[in-house]
Amino acid sequence: MLVRFRRVLAFPVRCTAEARFASSTKEAAIVGAFRKNAKVDGITVVSDKESAEKVLAELYRLNDRPHAWDTETADVSLGRGGQAQSPVSHGRVVCATCYCGDDVDFGNGPRLFVDNT
C-alpha cells in the first residue's frame, strides 16, 4: 500500500493502466480525490465538465494560433503485421496535452492536461 501511495504522489495524474492498482474502493476514492484536486504550477488539469468548458472557451478564442497536441491511447493493438492498429478510430484516448505559448493561461498556466480516464 505504501509503495502505491508514493506512486500516486510522484505522478499527479494517473493513467488508466495505473488505476488497476486501486484494488479497494477506499483506495480508489483516495486516488480519485487526489487526481481531482491535483495542482501543478503552470499546468491546468482538466478532469471534470466545468473545467473542460472553461478551457474549451479559451481554445476557441485561440483558434488563430498554432496548438501543439499530444495524446496517449489505450486498447490499441501495436506491433507489425496485419494485427497492428493505428490509434485513429481504435482504442480510446487516456489523456491529451496542449501548448499554445507562454502567454496563454488556461486557468493555472500555459500547459493543458486533459485527463480522460
Backbone as XML, in Angstrom:
<?xml version="1.0"?>
<chain id="A" units="angstrom">
  <residue number="1" name="MET">
    <atom name="N" x="0.823" y="-1.198" z="0.000"/>
    <atom name="CA" x="0.000" y="0.000" z="0.000"/>
    <atom name="C" x="0.861" y="1.252" z="0.000"/>
  </residue>
  <residue number="2" name="LEU">
    <atom name="N" x="1.923" y="1.281" z="0.788"/>
    <atom name="CA" x="2.770" y="2.459" z="0.877"/>
    <atom name="C" x="3.433" y="2.762" z="-0.465"/>
  </residue>
  <residue number="3" name="VAL">
    <atom name="N" x="3.874" y="1.737" z="-1.168"/>
    <atom name="CA" x="4.509" y="1.928" z="-2.473"/>
    <atom name="C" x="3.517" y="2.525" z="-3.458"/>
  </residue>
  <residue number="4" name="ARG">
    <atom name="N" x="2.299" y="2.033" z="-3.461"/>
    <atom name="CA" x="1.282" y="2.566" z="-4.365"/>
    <atom name="C" x="0.989" y="4.019" z="-4.040"/>
  </residue>
  <residue number="5" name="PHE">
    <atom name="N" x="0.936" y="4.354" z="-2.753"/>
    <atom name="CA" x="0.639" y="5.724" z="-2.361"/>
    <atom name="C" x="1.753" y="6.657" z="-2.823"/>
  </residue>
  <residue number="6" name="ARG">
    <atom name="N" x="2.995" y="6.230" z="-2.671"/>
    <atom name="CA" x="4.120" y="7.029" z="-3.163"/>
    <atom name="C" x="4.018" y="7.218" z="-4.669"/>
  </residue>
  <residue number="7" name="ARG">
    <atom name="N" x="3.606" y="6.197" z="-5.369"/>
    <atom name="CA" x="3.468" y="6.285" z="-6.819"/>
    <atom name="C" x="2.438" y="7.343" z="-7.190"/>
  </residue>
  <residue number="8" name="VAL">
    <atom name="N" x="1.356" y="7.419" z="-6.464"/>
    <atom name="CA" x="0.332" y="8.417" z="-6.722"/>
    <atom name="C" x="0.895" y="9.815" z="-6.474"/>
  </residue>
  <residue number="9" name="LEU">
    <atom name="N" x="1.644" y="10.002" z="-5.404"/>
    <atom name="CA" x="2.200" y="11.310" z="-5.102"/>
    <atom name="C" x="3.259" y="11.730" z="-6.119"/>
  </residue>
  <residue number="10" name="ALA">
    <atom name="N" x="4.001" y="10.786" z="-6.645"/>
    <atom name="CA" x="5.050" y="11.117" z="-7.598"/>
    <atom name="C" x="4.483" y="11.556" z="-8.937"/>
  </residue>
  <residue number="11" name="PHE">
    <atom name="N" x="3.347" y="11.032" z="-9.323"/>
    <atom name="CA" x="2.713" y="11.378" z="-10.586"/>
    <atom name="C" x="1.331" y="11.941" z="-10.292"/>
  </residue>
  <residue number="12" name="PRO">
    <atom name="N" x="1.142" y="13.257" z="-10.443"/>
    <atom name="CA" x="-0.110" y="13.890" z="-10.050"/>
    <atom name="C" x="-1.350" y="13.317" z="-10.721"/>
  </residue>
  <residue number="13" name="VAL">
    <atom name="N" x="-1.234" y="12.820" z="-11.937"/>
    <atom name="CA" x="-2.393" y="12.272" z="-12.626"/>
    <atom name="C" x="-2.057" y="10.853" z="-13.059"/>
  </residue>
  <residue number="14" name="ARG">
    <atom name="N" x="-2.910" y="9.919" z="-12.727"/>
    <atom name="CA" x="-2.657" y="8.525" z="-13.046"/>
    <atom name="C" x="-3.396" y="8.145" z="-14.318"/>
  </residue>
  <residue number="15" name="CYS">
    <atom name="N" x="-2.780" y="7.328" z="-15.150"/>
    <atom name="CA" x="-3.446" y="6.855" z="-16.353"/>
    <atom name="C" x="-4.253" y="5.603" z="-16.012"/>
  </residue>
  <residue number="16" name="THR">
    <atom name="N" x="-5.062" y="5.150" z="-16.939"/>
    <atom name="CA" x="-5.954" y="4.023" z="-16.711"/>
    <atom name="C" x="-5.196" y="2.760" z="-16.319"/>
  </residue>
  <residue number="17" name="ALA">
    <atom name="N" x="-4.060" y="2.511" z="-16.948"/>
    <atom name="CA" x="-3.303" y="1.302" z="-16.634"/>
    <atom name="C" x="-2.882" y="1.297" z="-15.182"/>
  </residue>
  <residue number="18" name="GLU">
    <atom name="N" x="-2.480" y="2.438" z="-14.646"/>
    <atom name="CA" x="-2.079" y="2.506" z="-13.248"/>
    <atom name="C" x="-3.282" y="2.432" z="-12.314"/>
  </residue>
  <residue number="19" name="ALA">
    <atom name="N" x="-4.442" y="2.825" z="-12.789"/>
    <atom name="CA" x="-5.636" y="2.803" z="-11.944"/>
    <atom name="C" x="-5.994" y="1.383" z="-11.527"/>
  </residue>
  <residue number="20" name="ARG">
    <atom name="N" x="-5.498" y="0.395" z="-12.253"/>
    <atom name="CA" x="-5.762" y="-1.000" z="-11.873"/>
    <atom name="C" x="-5.171" y="-1.337" z="-10.515"/>
  </residue>
  <residue number="21" name="PHE">
    <atom name="N" x="-4.171" y="-0.548" z="-10.066"/>
    <atom name="CA" x="-3.581" y="-0.764" z="-8.750"/>
    <atom name="C" x="-4.558" y="-0.388" z="-7.634"/>
  </residue>
  <residue number="22" name="ALA">
    <atom name="N" x="-5.541" y="0.421" z="-7.945"/>
    <atom name="CA" x="-6.509" y="0.839" z="-6.933"/>
    <atom name="C" x="-7.496" y="-0.299" z="-6.715"/>
  </residue>
  <residue number="23" name="SER">
    <atom name="N" x="-7.071" y="-1.268" z="-5.939"/>
    <atom name="CA" x="-7.835" y="-2.501" z="-5.803"/>
    <atom name="C" x="-9.036" y="-2.366" z="-4.869"/>
  </residue>
  <residue number="24" name="SER">
    <atom name="N" x="-8.969" y="-1.503" z="-3.905"/>
    <atom name="CA" x="-10.087" y="-1.387" z="-2.981"/>
    <atom name="C" x="-10.881" y="-0.118" z="-3.273"/>
  </residue>
  <residue number="25" name="THR">
    <atom name="N" x="-12.106" y="-0.102" z="-2.853"/>
    <atom name="CA" x="-12.962" y="1.059" z="-3.057"/>
    <atom name="C" x="-12.411" y="2.269" z="-2.325"/>
  </residue>
  <residue number="26" name="LYS">
    <atom name="N" x="-11.890" y="2.057" z="-1.126"/>
    <atom name="CA" x="-11.342" y="3.164" z="-0.343"/>
    <atom name="C" x="-10.126" y="3.761" z="-1.052"/>
  </residue>
  <residue number="27" name="GLU">
    <atom name="N" x="-9.235" y="2.917" z="-1.529"/>
    <atom name="CA" x="-8.051" y="3.398" z="-2.231"/>
    <atom name="C" x="-8.444" y="4.123" z="-3.521"/>
  </residue>
  <residue number="28" name="ALA">
    <atom name="N" x="-9.425" y="3.594" z="-4.244"/>
    <atom name="CA" x="-9.893" y="4.233" z="-5.472"/>
    <atom name="C" x="-10.473" y="5.615" z="-5.167"/>
  </residue>
  <residue number="29" name="ALA">
    <atom name="N" x="-11.179" y="5.755" z="-4.057"/>
    <atom name="CA" x="-11.734" y="7.050" z="-3.669"/>
    <atom name="C" x="-10.631" y="8.054" z="-3.345"/>
  </residue>
  <residue number="30" name="ILE">
    <atom name="N" x="-9.586" y="7.592" z="-2.675"/>
    <atom name="CA" x="-8.447" y="8.467" z="-2.350"/>
    <atom name="C" x="-7.752" y="8.921" z="-3.622"/>
  </residue>
  <residue number="31" name="VAL">
    <atom name="N" x="-7.504" y="7.976" z="-4.524"/>
    <atom name="CA" x="-6.853" y="8.305" z="-5.794"/>
    <atom name="C" x="-7.702" y="9.277" z="-6.591"/>
  </residue>
  <residue number="32" name="GLY">
    <atom name="N" x="-9.001" y="9.041" z="-6.670"/>
    <atom name="CA" x="-9.897" y="9.930" z="-7.405"/>
    <atom name="C" x="-9.903" y="11.331" z="-6.833"/>
  </residue>
  <residue number="33" name="ALA">
    <atom name="N" x="-9.935" y="11.452" z="-5.518"/>
    <atom name="CA" x="-9.911" y="12.768" z="-4.876"/>
    <atom name="C" x="-8.587" y="13.467" z="-5.133"/>
  </residue>
  <residue number="34" name="PHE">
    <atom name="N" x="-7.492" y="12.717" z="-5.090"/>
    <atom name="CA" x="-6.183" y="13.305" z="-5.348"/>
    <atom name="C" x="-6.106" y="13.835" z="-6.776"/>
  </residue>
  <residue number="35" name="ARG">
    <atom name="N" x="-6.530" y="13.023" z="-7.737"/>
    <atom name="CA" x="-6.478" y="13.437" z="-9.138"/>
    <atom name="C" x="-7.347" y="14.655" z="-9.388"/>
  </residue>
  <residue number="36" name="LYS">
    <atom name="N" x="-8.488" y="14.715" z="-8.780"/>
    <atom name="CA" x="-9.411" y="15.831" z="-8.999"/>
    <atom name="C" x="-8.861" y="17.130" z="-8.415"/>
  </residue>
  <residue number="37" name="ASN">
    <atom name="N" x="-8.085" y="17.049" z="-7.346"/>
    <atom name="CA" x="-7.578" y="18.239" z="-6.669"/>
    <atom name="C" x="-6.096" y="18.498" z="-6.913"/>
  </residue>
  <residue number="38" name="ALA">
    <atom name="N" x="-5.477" y="17.758" z="-7.827"/>
    <atom name="CA" x="-4.043" y="17.922" z="-8.094"/>
    <atom name="C" x="-3.763" y="19.310" z="-8.658"/>
  </residue>
  <residue number="39" name="LYS">
    <atom name="N" x="-2.775" y="19.971" z="-8.101"/>
    <atom name="CA" x="-2.358" y="21.295" z="-8.562"/>
    <atom name="C" x="-0.866" y="21.240" z="-8.863"/>
  </residue>
  <residue number="40" name="VAL">
    <atom name="N" x="-0.498" y="21.553" z="-10.098"/>
    <atom name="CA" x="0.889" y="21.602" z="-10.516"/>
    <atom name="C" x="1.111" y="22.977" z="-11.134"/>
  </residue>
  <residue number="41" name="ASP">
    <atom name="N" x="2.126" y="23.702" z="-10.664"/>
    <atom name="CA" x="2.381" y="25.047" z="-11.172"/>
    <atom name="C" x="2.543" y="25.034" z="-12.683"/>
  </residue>
  <residue number="42" name="GLY">
    <atom name="N" x="1.807" y="25.914" z="-13.353"/>
    <atom name="CA" x="1.921" y="26.080" z="-14.796"/>
    <atom name="C" x="1.128" y="25.100" z="-15.627"/>
  </residue>
  <residue number="43" name="ILE">
    <atom name="N" x="0.458" y="24.144" z="-14.981"/>
    <atom name="CA" x="-0.304" y="23.134" z="-15.712"/>
    <atom name="C" x="-1.764" y="23.183" z="-15.271"/>
  </residue>
  <residue number="44" name="THR">
    <atom name="N" x="-2.644" y="23.355" z="-16.229"/>
    <atom name="CA" x="-4.078" y="23.315" z="-15.966"/>
    <atom name="C" x="-4.555" y="21.895" z="-16.223"/>
  </residue>
  <residue number="45" name="VAL">
    <atom name="N" x="-5.098" y="21.250" z="-15.206"/>
    <atom name="CA" x="-5.585" y="19.880" z="-15.319"/>
    <atom name="C" x="-7.095" y="19.918" z="-15.503"/>
  </residue>
  <residue number="46" name="VAL">
    <atom name="N" x="-7.560" y="19.305" z="-16.563"/>
    <atom name="CA" x="-8.997" y="19.213" z="-16.843"/>
    <atom name="C" x="-9.446" y="17.804" z="-16.480"/>
  </residue>
  <residue number="47" name="SER">
    <atom name="N" x="-10.320" y="17.711" z="-15.486"/>
    <atom name="CA" x="-10.799" y="16.393" z="-15.076"/>
    <atom name="C" x="-12.301" y="16.364" z="-14.834"/>
  </residue>
  <residue number="48" name="ASP">
    <atom name="N" x="-12.988" y="17.481" z="-15.123"/>
    <atom name="CA" x="-14.435" y="17.497" z="-14.980"/>
    <atom name="C" x="-15.051" y="18.406" z="-16.048"/>
  </residue>
  <residue number="49" name="LYS">
    <atom name="N" x="-16.360" y="18.360" z="-16.166"/>
    <atom name="CA" x="-17.065" y="19.089" z="-17.219"/>
    <atom name="C" x="-16.898" y="20.604" z="-17.077"/>
  </residue>
  <residue number="50" name="GLU">
    <atom name="N" x="-16.950" y="21.103" z="-15.868"/>
    <atom name="CA" x="-16.838" y="22.548" z="-15.634"/>
    <atom name="C" x="-15.495" y="23.100" z="-16.121"/>
  </residue>
  <residue number="51" name="SER">
    <atom name="N" x="-14.403" y="22.437" z="-15.745"/>
    <atom name="CA" x="-13.088" y="22.909" z="-16.188"/>
    <atom name="C" x="-12.913" y="22.713" z="-17.692"/>
  </residue>
  <residue number="52" name="ALA">
    <atom name="N" x="-13.512" y="21.671" z="-18.251"/>
    <atom name="CA" x="-13.430" y="21.439" z="-19.695"/>
    <atom name="C" x="-14.117" y="22.565" z="-20.462"/>
  </residue>
  <residue number="53" name="GLU">
    <atom name="N" x="-15.253" y="23.043" z="-19.977"/>
    <atom name="CA" x="-15.963" y="24.126" z="-20.662"/>
    <atom name="C" x="-15.160" y="25.420" z="-20.637"/>
  </residue>
  <residue number="54" name="LYS">
    <atom name="N" x="-14.498" y="25.712" z="-19.520"/>
    <atom name="CA" x="-13.657" y="26.909" z="-19.430"/>
    <atom name="C" x="-12.489" y="26.836" z="-20.411"/>
  </residue>
  <residue number="55" name="VAL">
    <atom name="N" x="-11.833" y="25.685" z="-20.447"/>
    <atom name="CA" x="-10.690" y="25.507" z="-21.329"/>
    <atom name="C" x="-11.131" y="25.539" z="-22.792"/>
  </residue>
  <residue number="56" name="LEU">
    <atom name="N" x="-12.272" y="24.952" z="-23.091"/>
    <atom name="CA" x="-12.768" y="24.953" z="-24.459"/>
    <atom name="C" x="-13.035" y="26.372" z="-24.952"/>
  </residue>
  <residue number="57" name="ALA">
    <atom name="N" x="-13.570" y="27.223" z="-24.091"/>
    <atom name="CA" x="-13.783" y="28.623" z="-24.460"/>
    <atom name="C" x="-12.459" y="29.305" z="-24.789"/>
  </residue>
  <residue number="58" name="GLU">
    <atom name="N" x="-11.420" y="29.019" z="-24.010"/>
    <atom name="CA" x="-10.099" y="29.598" z="-24.273"/>
    <atom name="C" x="-9.515" y="29.056" z="-25.582"/>
  </residue>
  <residue number="59" name="LEU">
    <atom name="N" x="-9.698" y="27.776" z="-25.852"/>
    <atom name="CA" x="-9.206" y="27.199" z="-27.106"/>
    <atom name="C" x="-9.909" y="27.814" z="-28.318"/>
  </residue>
  <residue number="60" name="TYR">
    <atom name="N" x="-11.205" y="28.046" z="-28.206"/>
    <atom name="CA" x="-11.933" y="28.717" z="-29.292"/>
    <atom name="C" x="-11.404" y="30.138" z="-29.496"/>
  </residue>
  <residue number="61" name="ARG">
    <atom name="N" x="-11.080" y="30.811" z="-28.413"/>
    <atom name="CA" x="-10.547" y="32.166" z="-28.504"/>
    <atom name="C" x="-9.192" y="32.171" z="-29.213"/>
  </residue>
  <residue number="62" name="LEU">
    <atom name="N" x="-8.453" y="31.091" z="-29.061"/>
    <atom name="CA" x="-7.111" y="30.979" z="-29.639"/>
    <atom name="C" x="-7.109" y="30.241" z="-30.981"/>
  </residue>
  <residue number="63" name="ASN">
    <atom name="N" x="-8.222" y="30.235" z="-31.693"/>
    <atom name="CA" x="-8.316" y="29.435" z="-32.912"/>
    <atom name="C" x="-7.400" y="29.911" z="-34.041"/>
  </residue>
  <residue number="64" name="ASP">
    <atom name="N" x="-6.840" y="31.113" z="-33.941"/>
    <atom name="CA" x="-5.969" y="31.634" z="-34.993"/>
    <atom name="C" x="-4.481" y="31.336" z="-34.743"/>
  </residue>
  <residue number="65" name="ARG">
    <atom name="N" x="-4.185" y="30.625" z="-33.691"/>
    <atom name="CA" x="-2.782" y="30.357" z="-33.361"/>
    <atom name="C" x="-2.526" y="28.854" z="-33.352"/>
  </residue>
  <residue number="66" name="PRO">
    <atom name="N" x="-1.276" y="28.464" z="-33.611"/>
    <atom name="CA" x="-0.951" y="27.021" z="-33.612"/>
    <atom name="C" x="-1.110" y="26.395" z="-32.227"/>
  </residue>
  <residue number="67" name="HIS">
    <atom name="N" x="-1.536" y="25.156" z="-32.216"/>
    <atom name="CA" x="-1.683" y="24.370" z="-30.987"/>
    <atom name="C" x="-0.828" y="23.113" z="-31.131"/>
  </residue>
  <residue number="68" name="ALA">
    <atom name="N" x="-0.032" y="22.818" z="-30.143"/>
    <atom name="CA" x="0.741" y="21.571" z="-30.129"/>
    <atom name="C" x="0.002" y="20.573" z="-29.242"/>
  </residue>
  <residue number="69" name="TRP">
    <atom name="N" x="-0.481" y="19.485" z="-29.824"/>
    <atom name="CA" x="-1.236" y="18.466" z="-29.096"/>
    <atom name="C" x="-0.456" y="17.157" z="-29.049"/>
  </residue>
  <residue number="70" name="ASP">
    <atom name="N" x="-0.617" y="16.439" z="-27.958"/>
    <atom name="CA" x="-0.097" y="15.086" z="-27.828"/>
    <atom name="C" x="-1.158" y="14.274" z="-27.108"/>
  </residue>
  <residue number="71" name="THR">
    <atom name="N" x="-1.356" y="13.051" z="-27.534"/>
    <atom name="CA" x="-2.347" y="12.187" z="-26.892"/>
    <atom name="C" x="-1.704" y="10.860" z="-26.499"/>
  </residue>
  <residue number="72" name="GLU">
    <atom name="N" x="-2.274" y="10.244" z="-25.502"/>
    <atom name="CA" x="-1.898" y="8.892" z="-25.094"/>
    <atom name="C" x="-3.148" y="8.036" z="-25.231"/>
  </residue>
  <residue number="73" name="THR">
    <atom name="N" x="-2.985" y="6.861" z="-25.818"/>
    <atom name="CA" x="-4.130" y="5.995" z="-26.061"/>
    <atom name="C" x="-3.973" y="4.664" z="-25.336"/>
  </residue>
  <residue number="74" name="ALA">
    <atom name="N" x="-5.067" y="3.953" z="-25.234"/>
    <atom name="CA" x="-5.082" y="2.619" z="-24.633"/>
    <atom name="C" x="-5.971" y="1.723" z="-25.491"/>
  </residue>
  <residue number="75" name="ASP">
    <atom name="N" x="-5.801" y="0.444" z="-25.323"/>
    <atom name="CA" x="-6.600" y="-0.553" z="-26.040"/>
    <atom name="C" x="-6.382" y="-0.503" z="-27.545"/>
  </residue>
  <residue number="76" name="VAL">
    <atom name="N" x="-5.123" y="-0.261" z="-27.963"/>
    <atom name="CA" x="-4.737" y="-0.268" z="-29.362"/>
    <atom name="C" x="-3.740" y="-1.404" z="-29.558"/>
  </residue>
  <residue number="77" name="SER">
    <atom name="N" x="-3.954" y="-2.216" z="-30.563"/>
    <atom name="CA" x="-3.051" y="-3.323" z="-30.843"/>
    <atom name="C" x="-1.841" y="-2.793" z="-31.607"/>
  </residue>
  <residue number="78" name="LEU">
    <atom name="N" x="-0.684" y="-2.781" z="-30.930"/>
    <atom name="CA" x="0.538" y="-2.295" z="-31.546"/>
    <atom name="C" x="1.349" y="-3.457" z="-32.099"/>
  </residue>
  <residue number="79" name="GLY">
    <atom name="N" x="2.292" y="-3.166" z="-32.938"/>
    <atom name="CA" x="3.166" y="-4.200" z="-33.474"/>
    <atom name="C" x="3.193" y="-4.156" z="-34.987"/>
  </residue>
  <residue number="80" name="ARG">
    <atom name="N" x="3.784" y="-5.177" z="-35.555"/>
    <atom name="CA" x="3.917" y="-5.251" z="-37.010"/>
    <atom name="C" x="2.953" y="-6.298" z="-37.558"/>
  </residue>
  <residue number="81" name="GLY">
    <atom name="N" x="2.646" y="-6.145" z="-38.817"/>
    <atom name="CA" x="1.817" y="-7.156" z="-39.465"/>
    <atom name="C" x="0.362" y="-6.744" z="-39.541"/>
  </residue>
  <residue number="82" name="GLY">
    <atom name="N" x="-0.459" y="-7.694" z="-39.881"/>
    <atom name="CA" x="-1.873" y="-7.445" z="-40.117"/>
    <atom name="C" x="-2.678" y="-7.102" z="-38.876"/>
  </residue>
  <residue number="83" name="GLN">
    <atom name="N" x="-2.160" y="-7.405" z="-37.692"/>
    <atom name="CA" x="-2.909" y="-7.143" z="-36.461"/>
    <atom name="C" x="-2.649" y="-5.757" z="-35.888"/>
  </residue>
  <residue number="84" name="ALA">
    <atom name="N" x="-1.649" y="-5.026" z="-36.399"/>
    <atom name="CA" x="-1.312" y="-3.702" z="-35.872"/>
    <atom name="C" x="-2.410" y="-2.702" z="-36.216"/>
  </residue>
  <residue number="85" name="GLN">
    <atom name="N" x="-2.681" y="-1.803" z="-35.282"/>
    <atom name="CA" x="-3.716" y="-0.785" z="-35.471"/>
    <atom name="C" x="-3.126" y="0.598" z="-35.270"/>
  </residue>
  <residue number="86" name="SER">
    <atom name="N" x="-3.692" y="1.544" z="-35.958"/>
    <atom name="CA" x="-3.383" y="2.948" z="-35.714"/>
    <atom name="C" x="-4.302" y="3.419" z="-34.591"/>
  </residue>
  <residue number="87" name="PRO">
    <atom name="N" x="-3.879" y="4.393" z="-33.786"/>
    <atom name="CA" x="-4.771" y="4.909" z="-32.751"/>
    <atom name="C" x="-6.011" y="5.610" z="-33.322"/>
  </residue>
  <residue number="88" name="VAL">
    <atom name="N" x="-5.941" y="5.998" z="-34.600"/>
    <atom name="CA" x="-7.082" y="6.667" z="-35.230"/>
    <atom name="C" x="-8.233" y="5.679" z="-35.355"/>
  </residue>
  <residue number="89" name="SER">
    <atom name="N" x="-9.338" y="5.969" z="-34.721"/>
    <atom name="CA" x="-10.580" y="5.185" z="-34.695"/>
    <atom name="C" x="-10.424" y="3.813" z="-34.024"/>
  </residue>
  <residue number="90" name="HIS">
    <atom name="N" x="-9.346" y="3.619" z="-33.254"/>
    <atom name="CA" x="-9.182" y="2.397" z="-32.460"/>
    <atom name="C" x="-8.841" y="2.797" z="-31.029"/>
  </residue>
  <residue number="91" name="GLY">
    <atom name="N" x="-9.242" y="1.985" z="-30.094"/>
    <atom name="CA" x="-8.915" y="2.247" z="-28.696"/>
    <atom name="C" x="-9.610" y="3.492" z="-28.171"/>
  </residue>
  <residue number="92" name="ARG">
    <atom name="N" x="-8.963" y="4.108" z="-27.190"/>
    <atom name="CA" x="-9.539" y="5.311" z="-26.577"/>
    <atom name="C" x="-8.412" y="6.224" z="-26.105"/>
  </residue>
  <residue number="93" name="VAL">
    <atom name="N" x="-8.715" y="7.490" z="-26.033"/>
    <atom name="CA" x="-7.749" y="8.479" z="-25.577"/>
    <atom name="C" x="-7.768" y="8.502" z="-24.056"/>
  </residue>
  <residue number="94" name="VAL">
    <atom name="N" x="-6.611" y="8.279" z="-23.436"/>
    <atom name="CA" x="-6.493" y="8.288" z="-21.982"/>
    <atom name="C" x="-6.268" y="9.712" z="-21.487"/>
  </residue>
  <residue number="95" name="CYS">
    <atom name="N" x="-5.376" y="10.442" z="-22.180"/>
    <atom name="CA" x="-5.123" y="11.825" z="-21.811"/>
    <atom name="C" x="-4.606" y="12.579" z="-23.028"/>
  </residue>
  <residue number="96" name="ALA">
    <atom name="N" x="-4.664" y="13.893" z="-22.946"/>
    <atom name="CA" x="-4.160" y="14.748" z="-24.010"/>
    <atom name="C" x="-3.499" y="15.958" z="-23.372"/>
  </residue>
  <residue number="97" name="THR">
    <atom name="N" x="-2.465" y="16.466" z="-24.030"/>
    <atom name="CA" x="-1.805" y="17.682" z="-23.571"/>
    <atom name="C" x="-1.805" y="18.689" z="-24.704"/>
  </residue>
  <residue number="98" name="CYS">
    <atom name="N" x="-1.808" y="19.970" z="-24.338"/>
    <atom name="CA" x="-1.822" y="21.033" z="-25.334"/>
    <atom name="C" x="-0.957" y="22.190" z="-24.855"/>
  </residue>
  <residue number="99" name="TYR">
    <atom name="N" x="-0.297" y="22.823" z="-25.821"/>
    <atom name="CA" x="0.507" y="24.008" z="-25.533"/>
    <atom name="C" x="0.313" y="24.990" z="-26.683"/>
  </residue>
  <residue number="100" name="CYS">
    <atom name="N" x="0.022" y="26.246" z="-26.347"/>
    <atom name="CA" x="-0.210" y="27.287" z="-27.349"/>
    <atom name="C" x="0.721" y="28.477" z="-27.189"/>
  </residue>
  <residue number="101" name="GLY">
    <atom name="N" x="1.609" y="28.453" z="-26.234"/>
    <atom name="CA" x="2.541" y="29.546" z="-25.991"/>
    <atom name="C" x="2.538" y="29.970" z="-24.534"/>
  </residue>
  <residue number="102" name="ASP">
    <atom name="N" x="3.626" y="30.609" z="-24.105"/>
    <atom name="CA" x="3.756" y="31.025" z="-22.705"/>
    <atom name="C" x="2.785" y="32.121" z="-22.299"/>
  </residue>
  <residue number="103" name="ASP">
    <atom name="N" x="2.251" y="32.865" z="-23.259"/>
    <atom name="CA" x="1.341" y="33.963" z="-22.934"/>
    <atom name="C" x="-0.099" y="33.510" z="-22.735"/>
  </residue>
  <residue number="104" name="VAL">
    <atom name="N" x="-0.389" y="32.235" z="-22.924"/>
    <atom name="CA" x="-1.736" y="31.692" z="-22.762"/>
    <atom name="C" x="-1.923" y="31.235" z="-21.322"/>
  </residue>
  <residue number="105" name="ASP">
    <atom name="N" x="-3.115" y="31.444" z="-20.785"/>
    <atom name="CA" x="-3.426" y="30.957" z="-19.439"/>
    <atom name="C" x="-4.741" y="30.192" z="-19.485"/>
  </residue>
  <residue number="106" name="PHE">
    <atom name="N" x="-4.660" y="28.884" z="-19.333"/>
    <atom name="CA" x="-5.853" y="28.044" z="-19.339"/>
    <atom name="C" x="-6.544" y="28.005" z="-17.978"/>
  </residue>
  <residue number="107" name="GLY">
    <atom name="N" x="-5.988" y="28.704" z="-17.014"/>
    <atom name="CA" x="-6.550" y="28.715" z="-15.673"/>
    <atom name="C" x="-5.467" y="28.574" z="-14.620"/>
  </residue>
  <residue number="108" name="ASN">
    <atom name="N" x="-4.493" y="27.718" z="-14.909"/>
    <atom name="CA" x="-3.363" y="27.530" z="-13.996"/>
    <atom name="C" x="-2.047" y="27.549" z="-14.776"/>
  </residue>
  <residue number="109" name="GLY">
    <atom name="N" x="-2.049" y="28.217" z="-15.907"/>
    <atom name="CA" x="-0.825" y="28.330" z="-16.685"/>
    <atom name="C" x="-1.008" y="27.944" z="-18.134"/>
  </residue>
  <residue number="110" name="PRO">
    <atom name="N" x="0.099" y="27.966" z="-18.891"/>
    <atom name="CA" x="0.026" y="27.771" z="-20.335"/>
    <atom name="C" x="-0.001" y="26.315" z="-20.805"/>
  </residue>
  <residue number="111" name="ARG">
    <atom name="N" x="0.185" y="25.382" z="-19.918"/>
    <atom name="CA" x="0.172" y="23.975" z="-20.323"/>
    <atom name="C" x="-1.135" y="23.325" z="-19.881"/>
  </residue>
  <residue number="112" name="LEU">
    <atom name="N" x="-1.707" y="22.568" z="-20.794"/>
    <atom name="CA" x="-3.014" y="21.958" z="-20.564"/>
    <atom name="C" x="-2.879" y="20.445" z="-20.534"/>
  </residue>
  <residue number="113" name="PHE">
    <atom name="N" x="-3.481" y="19.817" z="-19.522"/>
    <atom name="CA" x="-3.511" y="18.368" z="-19.398"/>
    <atom name="C" x="-4.972" y="17.953" z="-19.268"/>
  </residue>
  <residue number="114" name="VAL">
    <atom name="N" x="-5.466" y="17.184" z="-20.228"/>
    <atom name="CA" x="-6.847" y="16.704" z="-20.202"/>
    <atom name="C" x="-6.845" y="15.244" z="-19.758"/>
  </residue>
  <residue number="115" name="ASP">
    <atom name="N" x="-7.413" y="14.990" z="-18.592"/>
    <atom name="CA" x="-7.493" y="13.650" z="-18.017"/>
    <atom name="C" x="-8.802" y="13.029" z="-18.467"/>
  </residue>
  <residue number="116" name="ASN">
    <atom name="N" x="-8.731" y="12.004" z="-19.288"/>
    <atom name="CA" x="-9.929" y="11.407" z="-19.879"/>
    <atom name="C" x="-10.230" y="10.037" z="-19.298"/>
  </residue>
  <residue number="117" name="THR">
    <atom name="N" x="-9.724" y="9.761" z="-18.099"/>
    <atom name="CA" x="-9.961" y="8.439" z="-17.508"/>
    <atom name="C" x="-11.205" y="8.434" z="-16.660"/>
  </residue>
</chain>
